[in-house]
């Protein structure tokens, strides 16, 4: 990349006022002061909604910000950013929240955007920008200089970045850097190499130390490093993009490192034929394009694959990638990466699991390594007993509403969950805690493996796993901070529509909220324990003459086919039928606005157990987040209620 950069294009302020955005799109330039309040929490769902992510090349330049919400409007149309000649985008805090989709910065780059200026960035989004050559800065003084017509030295965009990231930015991206880097053959996956004696360390620090690239043996917090990876996975939205990037950088066919530990999942798009926007907007050919890229990679290389269900009349998949990683593959102490921000799901087993963009995954397929920073750790200690009907989901929604989290104070941190309440949790419930670190803004989540982990591996996978003494954080390990929670003080939680951080205790609702749709499923809420909760509520309801409220719908979607088999063995399916439930086979479905359970009009209200409720996430309607207990109870009541409230009111 050149040493001095001149930005000759226009600046687009993502203002909270739709009129300001429209003025800029119509050709008028505004000042920083005229732009007013900048939008915080601009998510990747808004930069590139799932309905436009049907290609993985420069055609994405048509779409940046078409889902961006200012006030109650979506003022940006197709082609408008590129036609407007914009080169710089400006926004507020926590830019790029949500999905790990590299489609978002690629859409911006393809529309002509070369620089994003924001008060803070989400980790994966900023790393994706680095990887493809989009510059970022939190220094609004640089913006002032650009507006004054000044050319900016590249060094301004390297400030505060670690040495490795600086090299990647100077190279113009990760793959350009990687072609000239030294990649020693990773050691065997079952090696017992021990790091040199160290001061007390956290579990994640220990895992990383055992797998550091030899060039960075003494890495410290904040340093950019490459680490050897045990499992690398992609899903159908991004397999084709990863392969495209890999072939462009390394030629084809590429020499994959350890392809037996690369997994390709079909899960996000398998229900597209039942998705209202995908059918009504003629998007199925685009879905077929992505699916074709995925299948071509699987057919061409000797990787593991989980595909669609056999054509027996039921649409779905073997399971959602994150859930299957925990049920089939990940082990304590390993490193797992995937093309999804909810990859930390597997951290419930005591492994280091985190999401990565398509460029990072493509590079890892060839090298066996992935780039990250040595993170600091935030310890979450939850002690005491949770009240009946209060779950891990309620804990996460409580954390999400804390000012320190909402403001982005945990971006890039490890969430290490501990305490007696966590020790008492099943691995399924722990997985909800680690999965939703994506919403909390963290790098990953982890729970130290224990005897419950060993029992899970034996029961689910038939593995006799032996815990090793090093698989825990040391006494005296350094933590960025410690958040302590008394489990007994927690009550059922909700997140108001628009953002998972809009937390409110259910008991604090000041008016009844009538619902149209109740949805239970996704990687976060499609596990065995989640279905135990759905069944507890619905079995009570059926026993007391209740069904899903008239005019409402309750969709329950299995996270994996193993979960469906469990429900069948437990006798749950008859209860679900009697209660009026619509059952859906595994897939991301409505959580990704791609299947049954999505809203179809803006006036519809959904109560959902999924992980995020950004604008447009599950259709045009509004989405409240809640636990499985609350979702099932609300479906029977026709309004948002807790299970306890349902029992109290239904018997009056």
N, C-alpha and C positions, 0 to 999 in steps of 0.2 A: 504494500500500500504506500502511496506517495507520502512524503514527509510533511508537506503542507497541503491542506485541503480547503478548497473554496466551495462554498455552497451558494450556487447561483439561483437555485429554485426558491419556492415560497415556503413559508412556515405555516403549518396547520395546528392551531390551538384546539385541543379537544375540550371545549368549554362545557360547563354544565347547562348552559343556555342554548337551546336548539337554534334560536334566531342567529346567534353569533356564529355557529357552525355553518348555517346556510349562507350567511353573508360571505364567508370565506370561500365556500364552494362556488358561489356565483361570480367570483373573481375579485372580491374586495379583500384587501389586506387589513388586518387589525393589529393593534399594538398589544403588548402583554397586558397592560392595564385595561384596555377595552375588552379583552378576552374574558375578564372576570374570573369567577371561580372555575378552576380546572377540575375535570372529573378525576376522582380517586377510583382505585379498584377496577380499572378498565381490564376486563377479562379477555382471554383468548377466544371465549365463546362470542364475544362482541366483535373482536378484530376479524375473525373468520368463523362464522357459525358453521355447525357441522353440515348444514345443507349446501355449503359452497365448497367443502373440502373434498371435491370429487376429481381433483387432478393434483399432480405433484410436480408441476413445472411452472414456467413463467406465466401461464394462463391465470394463475391465482392473482395476478396484478389487477384483475377486474374488480376484486372484491374487498379490499381492506376497509374495515370499519362499517360494513353494511349492517352489522348487528349492534353498532354502538348506540347506546341510549343516552340522550341528553334530555333532562326533564322526563317527560313521558313520551318522547318522540324518538324516532330513529331517522335522523336527518341525512344520512349519507347513502347515496345510491351507487349502483354498479358504475364502474369506470370513472367516477367523479374525482377520485384522488389523483389518478394518472392524468386525466384531462386538465386538472387544476394546476399541474406543474409543481406540486409540492415535493420538497426534499427533506423537510424536517417536521417531525411530529412532536408536540409538547403536551404533557399531561401531568397529573398529580401523583399521589402516592400509590405504591404497590401496582405498578403497571405490569400487565401481562399475567395476571392471576389466572389460576385454573389449570387447564390441560397443558400437557407438555408439547402440544402440536407445533411442530416447526413450520407448519403451513402459515402461521400468523406472521412471523418476521419475513418469511419468503414472499407472502402476499404484499407486505409493505415494500420490500426491496424491489419486487417486480413492478410495483406501481411508481417507482422512482424515489422512495424514501431511503435516505442514506444515513439519517441520524434520528434517534429518539432521545428527547430530553424529558426526564421525569424526576420527581422528588425521590422515588425509590423504585426498584425493580424486583420482580419475583425471580428467584434463582434460575429456574429452567429457562424462562423466557430470555433473560439476559445472556445466558450461556449459548442459547440457540442463535442469538444475534451475533455473538462473537464468532460462532462457528461458520456463519455464512457471509460475514463481512458487513453487517449492519452495525454502525457505531452507536454507542450509548453514553450518556453522561447524566449525572445528577447536579452538575454545576450550571446554574442558570446564568452565571456570568459569561459562560461560553455562548449561550444563546444571545445575550446582549451584544456580544462582539460580532456574531453572525449577522444579526439584524442591522448592525452598523456597517456591514459590507466587508468585514475583516476576514482574511484567510486564517485558518486555524491550524497550528502545528499538530501533527499526529500525537505528540506527547501529551496534549491536553486530554486525550481519550485513553491514555494509559495510566493516568494518575489513580492511585488507590487500587490498582489491579495487580495481582500477583505476577511474578516473573514469567511463568509459563503462559498465562493468558496474554501478557504483553507480546510475547513472541507470536502467538496465534493471531492476534489482531494485526500485528505488523505483516504477517504472512498473507493476510486477506482471508483467513479462515482456517478451520481445523484440517481439512483434507489437503489443502495446499501445504500446510505445515507438516502434516504426517508423511507426505511423500518423501521428505528429506530427513525425517527423524530416524533415530536408531531404535529398533524394536527387538530387544532380546527375546528369545523364545521363553514364554512363561513356564514356570516350573510346573510339575505335575500337580493335579488338583488335590491329591491326597497327601501332599508333602507335609511334614511336621516341622517345617522350618520355624525357628524361634527368633524373634527380634532380639537385639541386644538389650541388656538390662536398662530399664527406663524408670523414671519417676512414676508414681501412681497414675494410672490411665483409665479412661472410660472404656467400655466394651467396644464401641465403634472405633476408637483410636487403636485398640489392640488389633481388631480385624484389619484395618487399613495398614497397620505397620507390617503385618505378615504378608501383604500383597503389594507393597509399593514397588514401582519401577526402580531398578537398581540405581538410576541416576539421581534419585531423591530419597536417600536412606534416612536423612535427618530432618524430614519435613516437619514444620510446625503449623499451628493454627493459622489459617488464612493462606497458606502456600498452595499453589496449584500443583497437582500431581497427576500421574497416571497410576492406576491400580489394576492389578490382574483380576479378571472377572471369572466367576464360576459359571454363571448362566446369563445368557443374553436372549431377550425375546422381543418380538415385534407382533403387532396385530394388523388386521386387514386394512385399516386406514393408512398405515405407514410402511408396510413391507415393500410395496412397489417403489415408494419414494426412497427408502433406504437402499434398495438394490440399484435404483437409477443413480444415486449419488456415488455408491461404491464403484459401479462400473465406469462412471465418468472419471473417477480419480485413479482407479487401479486397473482398469481394463477388464475385459471379459473373455472367458470366465475368470472370476477373481479366485485367488487362493484363500479359502476360508480357514481361519484358525479353529481347530477343534469343532467341526460342524455338528458333532453329536451333542454339543451343549448349546446349540442355537435352536430356539423354538419359535415356530410361526403359528399364531392363533387366529382363527376366524371367529370373531365374537361381536365386533362392533356393528357390522353391516348385515348380519344374517337375517334380520327381521325387516329389512328395508322394504320388502314387498308388502308388508302390513303397516307401513309408516305413511300417514296421511300426506305430509309435505313431499315425501319422496315420490309418491305416486301422482299426486295432483299437480306437482310442478314439473313432472317429466324428468325426474332426477335418476331414475333407475339405470339408464345407460351409463351415467357417470359412476354409479355404484358398481356396475359390471366392469368398468375400466379399472377401478381400484382392486376389485376381486381378482381380475385377470392378472394384474401385476403381482398380487400375493401368490396366486397359484403357480404362476410361471417360476417364481423364485423357489417354491417348494419342489416343483418338478425338476428343476435344474440342479439343485444342490442337495446333498445328503443330510438335511437337517430334520429335526423332529417337527411334527405338525399335529395340530388339533383342528379338525375341520368342522363342517356343518354336519348335522344329523343326517342319517340316511333318508332318502326320499320316501318316507312312509306316511306322508300326510301331515307331519308335524314339522314346523320350521323351528330352527334353533341351532345350537352348537353344543359341543362337548362341555363347554363351560367358559366363563369369563376368565381372561388370562391371569389376573391377579389371584383369583381364588384357586385356579388350577396350579399355580406356582406353589402355593402353600400346601395344597392337597397331594401333589405328586412329586415335586422336585426340590424345592429349597430346603436347606439344612442349617442348623445353628452354625454360626461362624463363617458362612459363605458370603460372597458378594453376588447380588442379582441386580441386573439392570433391564429396563424395558421401555418401550415407546409409549409410556403412559404415566401420568403424574401419580397415579394410585399404586404404583409398584411397591411403595413401602408397606403395603398389605402384608407381605411375607415377613416383615420385621417382627411380627408376633412370634416367630419361631426363633428369634435371636440371631438373625442374619442381617447384614447390611444390604438393604434393597432400596433402590431409588430410580426415579424416572429420568429419562434422557431423550434428547431430540434425535431426529432421523440421522443427522450427520454424525453424532456421537455413536449411534448404534452401527451405522455403516462402517465407521472406522474400527469399532470393536470387533466386528465380524472378521476383519482381516488381521488385526493386530493382537486381539485377545485382551486389550487394555481399554480403559475408559478414563476420561479426564474428569476430575472434580477438585474441590478444595478440601483441605483438611479442616473439618468443621469443628466449631465449638458445640457444647452440649447443654441443653436445658433439661434439668431433671424435674419431672412431674411426680410428686409423691402424693398418692391418694390413699389415705388410711381410714379405717373404720368400715362400717357395713353400709352398703347401698340399700335403700328402702326397696321393698318389692315393687316391681314395675319401673324402676330406674335402671338405666342401662349405660353401656359404654357410649352410645350415641348421645345420651344426655350429658355425659361428662365432656365430650368434644364440643357440643354446642355451648356448654358453659364456658369452656376455654376460649372459644371463638369470640365471645362477647367481651372478654377482658380487654381493657384499653391497650395494654402492652402488646397484645396479639393483633388487635384490629389496626393498630397504627403501623404494623409491619416490624415490630420489635423482635420477632422470632424468625425473620426471613433467613434461610440458609442454615438454621440450627438443627441439630439432632434433638428430637424429643425422646428422652429416655424415661419410660414409664416404670414406676416402682411403687412400693407401699403395700400394705396388707390387702387393700381392696383389689389391687391389680393381681397380687398373688392368688387371690381367691377366684379370679376370672378364668373362664375357659379360654383356650387359644382362639376360638371363634370371636369371642368378645374382645380379646386383646387385639385381634386383627382390625376391628373397627377403630380402635385408638390409633393404630399405626397407619392404616389406610388414609384416614382423614388428616394426617399431617400435611397432605397436599393442600387442604383448605386453610390450615394453620400457617402456611407459608414456609414450613420447615424443609430441611434437606431430606430427612427421613425420620421414621419412628422406630423404636426398638424396645423390646422387653427381654431381659436376660432369660435365657432358657433355664428351665427347672424341671422338676419331675412331671408337671403337667404337660410340658413340651414333649418329654420322653413318652408319656402315655399317649399323646396325640399321634406321634409318629408310629407308635406300635399299632394303635387302633386303626388309623386311617391308611397306613402304608405298609404295615407289617415289618417295620424297621426296628431292630434292637439298637437304639442309639445310646452311646455312652457320653455323658457330659464330661468335658475336659475342664480341669481346674481354672484355666485361663478365661473361660467363657462367662465372665462377669466383670463389672466395673470394680476397680480396686478401691479399697478404703482410702480416703484422702485424694481421690481423683478430682481434678478441677472441673467445675461447672460454671458456665456463664451466669447462671442464676438457678434458683430452686423455687418452684411454685408448689405450695402445699395446699391440699384440698381435704376437707373433712367430708368423707363420703356421705355421712348421715345428714348433712345440710342440703344435699342436692335433691331436686324434685324434677319431674318431667319437664323437658325443655322444648322450645320451638326456635326456628329461625324464620323471621318474617321474610316475605318475598324480596328478591333482588340480590341477596348476598348471604352466604352462610354465617357471616359475622353479625347479622341482625338478630342476635339472640334475645329471647324473652322467656321467662318462666311461664309455663302454660297457665298457672294459677293467676298470673298477672294480666291476662287478657282482659281488656276493659269492655269488650262486647263480644257476643257470639260470632264465630266465623263459620258460615255455612260452606260446605264443600260440594264439589261435583265429582271429583275423582280422588280415590285413595290408591296409592301405589306402594307396594313393598317388593323390593328386589334390588338388583345391582350388585356390584362387588361388595359394597359396604353392607348391604342388608339382605343378601340372598343366601346366607350360610345356614347351617343346621340350627344353631342357637336362635337365629332370627325367625326361622320357621317354627321353632318351639314356641316363641312368643306369639306369633300370629295365631297358632293353634290354640294356645291358652285362652286368648281373648275370644276367638270364634267358637270354640267348644263351649265356653261359658254362655256365649250369646245364643247358640242353638239350643242349649239346655233350658234357656229362659225364653224361648219363642222368638228370638231375634234373628233377622237376616240383614244383609246389606240394605241400607235404607233405600226406600223407593226413589227411583230417579238417579241414584248414585251408582258408581261402579267401583269395585275393589279388584285391582290386578295384583296378583302375586307371581313373581318371576323367580324361578330357581337360579341360583348362581352357577351351579354345575349339575350335570346329570347324576353325580353321586348324591347331591342334596335331594334330588327328586326321588332317587331310590330309597334314601333314608326316610323321606316323608311317606312313601308307599309302605315301607316296612312298619312304620309307626302307626299306620292307620289314619293318617292325617287327611288323605285325599277325600275320603267320604265326608269328613267334617267340612272341608272347603266347599265341596259340592252343595251340601245342605245349607251352607251360609250364603250361597250365591256368588262365590268367588270366580273370577276368570283367571285360570292358570296359564302361565306362559313358560315355554321352554327356555333354557339358558341363552343369554345374549345380553348385550348392553341395552338394547331396546329404548324405552322411553327416557332413560337416564341420559342417553346421547341423542334424544329427539329422533329416534330411528326405530320406532316400533310401538306396539299396543301400550296404552297407558298415557300417551302424550295428550296434552290439551289440543283443541282444534280452533278455539276462539279466545280472544283476549279477555272475555268476561268469565271464563271458567277458573275455578279455584281448585288446586290440587293440594292434598296433604301427602307427603312423600317421605320415604325412608332413605332416599338416595343421598349423595354426599354434597351436592351443590345445587344452588337455585338461581344462578345468574340469569339475567334476562334472556329469554328464548331457549333456555337449556332444555326444557321438556315440552316445548310448544309455546304458543303465544300467551297462554294464561299465566296466572300467578301461582307460585309454588311455595308452600310452607314446608319446612323440613321438620322431621320429628323421628322418634324411635319407632321400632316395629310395634310395640304395644299401643302407642298413641295412634298410629296409622290404622290398625285394625279396629280399635275402639271407635275412632272417628267415622270409619266406614259404616259401622252399625248405627251410630247416632245421627249421621248426616251432617254433623258439625264437629269442630275440633274439640275433643274431650280426651282426658286421660282414662285409663282403664278403671281406676278407682272411681272417677266421676261417673263413668258409664254405669258401673255397678250400683252406685248410690242412686242415680236418677231413674234407672230402668226398673228398679224395684219399688219405686214410690207409688 
